[in-house]
Amino acid sequence: MAEANAAYYAARDPLGAAGDFVTAPEVSQMFGELIGLALADLWARAGRPEAAFVELGPGRGTLAADALRAMRTHGLAPPVHFVETSPVLRAEQAQRVPQARWHAEIATLPTDRPLLLVANEFFDALPIHQIVRTPAGWRERMVAFDGATFVPVPGTVPFDVIVPAALQDEPVGSIIETAPAAAAILRDLAGRIVAQGGAVIVIDYGYAEHAAGDTLQAVSAHAYADPFAAPGTRDLTAHVDFSALAAAAGAEGAHVYGPLGQGAWLDAIGLPRRTEHLAAVTPTRAGEIESARRRLSDPAEMGTLFKVLAITAPGWPPPAGF
Ligand code: SAH
């Protein structure tokens, strides 16, 4: 999954109508603006320290450009650090945020100041492991090549000991997932902000509580596709386990808020007012602005499936919206 996604992102800009999928920052400028305002508010209440803005997997740089513009109106103009591996997307990001510094991994982010960090639809692209219940017990689900295509097959090593007690008795064929790469990154980030100060906002689609289920999916040209076919040409994602991310952050001593539905969070930090204001100043686009609000916030659209988790350094004020 990691190799397939690295190849996929390295070769293309997948975002937008002509690509494979559309993300919240590409739906409306309001998304990045409200994130910028939430971070500026938190930073102001933390005493306006010299902080850095960080984004993981910034896509086209749209969220960052919108957030930085909103931050500036409140006196926050931090240095910008992007964690991005794709050369194609780095070039896109440089067009919108030319002052950014790029990193291939979080290890090289600055260590000398608080970090105001956001990751939207980043964690869902990180590799997962699946464990499947077979008649002989739980086994890791491996990927084999049958001569023509890749196929999932159970491995031979028993995995029963790592299956949570509540899921041990799921029926044969059940699949559970674990995302050690995601948990490790969040744990590292939590350790950073506990030591340096700051906050992390994670927005992604996923579940609040761990449950059985196969959520690995491939998307190509806005339609679901076989995740085992044509590796490197399709976006592979899995639902994010927010309970695992919260536990990883808590283990480092960070304060954890949420997860909250994206709709409830955006509504709490000012989406309705921002929608009204933009519609009033550009009445010819009022319909388009209102439909973007609905897409971001309605439970039937991105409002409930997408969730927001925030973590802060001890001693920092609570973030708005939770
Ligand atoms: N946040 C953007 C883009 C989401 S797509 C938006 O909301 O529009 C996922 C992003 O994460 C892309 O920028 C992709 O290149 C990046 N990415 C995926 N896996 C990565 C990894 N292992 N390390 C760094 N960046 C990665």
Boltz pocket constraint, residues with backbone or C-beta under 6 A from the ligand:
constraints:
  - pocket:
      binder: B
      contacts: [[A, 5], [A, 9], [A, 15], [A, 23], [A, 24], [A, 25], [A, 26], [A, 56], [A, 57], [A, 58], [A, 59], [A, 60], [A, 63], [A, 83], [A, 84], [A, 85], [A, 86], [A, 89], [A, 104], [A, 119], [A, 120], [A, 121], [A, 122], [A, 125], [A, 126]]
      max_distance: 6.0
